[in-house]
């Protein structure tokens, strides 16, 4: 009886020479499939984005986002729940939209606003802002303050 056996080994050891075009390669540590394009080129086998179906609704506690950690060693792909991602971005738990709080525990709103009337802050040409590394405050630097007319 004939059988098919894939080349296999650790991701770090994917061969870069002597491959046969179309040859499948399985990584035993990362559990990913790669295909040799030619003798020296191997590409990961992934579905085309347009072939993926859309998700109907998001389950914050169970659905995951995939993140590529450029600075990691070994496996760079990491996962995070959508709820944990919202927390990392300081988006209040009850918020179901893109509103955020400028500092932890702050009042949430659109940072830049959608039409100039609903933002946490709006900045003109004479403003800049910085946030301290300890998350205690945001500093707005103002060149000109114009109280306007009445």
Secondary structure in CASP SS format (residue, H / E / C, confidence):
PFRMAT SS
TARGET T0000
AUTHOR 0000-0000-0000
METHOD secondary structure of the structure
MODEL  1
X C 1.00
X C 1.00
X C 1.00
X C 1.00
X C 1.00
X C 1.00
X E 1.00
X E 1.00
X E 1.00
X C 1.00
X H 1.00
X H 1.00
X H 1.00
X C 1.00
X C 1.00
X C 1.00
X C 1.00
X C 1.00
X C 1.00
X C 1.00
X C 1.00
X C 1.00
X C 1.00
X E 1.00
X E 1.00
X E 1.00
X E 1.00
X C 1.00
X C 1.00
X C 1.00
X C 1.00
X C 1.00
X E 1.00
X E 1.00
X E 1.00
X E 1.00
X C 1.00
X C 1.00
X C 1.00
X C 1.00
X C 1.00
X E 1.00
X E 1.00
X E 1.00
X C 1.00
X C 1.00
X C 1.00
X C 1.00
X H 1.00
X H 1.00
X H 1.00
X C 1.00
X C 1.00
X C 1.00
X C 1.00
X C 1.00
X C 1.00
X C 1.00
X C 1.00
X C 1.00
X C 1.00
X C 1.00
X C 1.00
X E 1.00
X E 1.00
X E 1.00
X E 1.00
X E 1.00
X C 1.00
X C 1.00
X C 1.00
X C 1.00
X C 1.00
X C 1.00
X C 1.00
X C 1.00
X E 1.00
X E 1.00
X E 1.00
X E 1.00
X E 1.00
X H 1.00
X H 1.00
X H 1.00
X H 1.00
X H 1.00
X H 1.00
X H 1.00
X C 1.00
X C 1.00
X C 1.00
X C 1.00
X C 1.00
X C 1.00
X C 1.00
X C 1.00
X C 1.00
X C 1.00
X C 1.00
X E 1.00
X E 1.00
X C 1.00
X C 1.00
X C 1.00
X C 1.00
X C 1.00
X C 1.00
X E 1.00
X E 1.00
X E 1.00
X C 1.00
X C 1.00
X C 1.00
X C 1.00
X C 1.00
X C 1.00
X C 1.00
X C 1.00
X E 1.00
X C 1.00
X C 1.00
X C 1.00
X C 1.00
X C 1.00
X C 1.00
X C 1.00
X E 1.00
X E 1.00
X E 1.00
X E 1.00
X E 1.00
X C 1.00
X C 1.00
X C 1.00
X C 1.00
X C 1.00
X C 1.00
X E 1.00
X E 1.00
X E 1.00
X E 1.00
X E 1.00
X C 1.00
X C 1.00
X C 1.00
X C 1.00
X C 1.00
X C 1.00
X C 1.00
X C 1.00
END
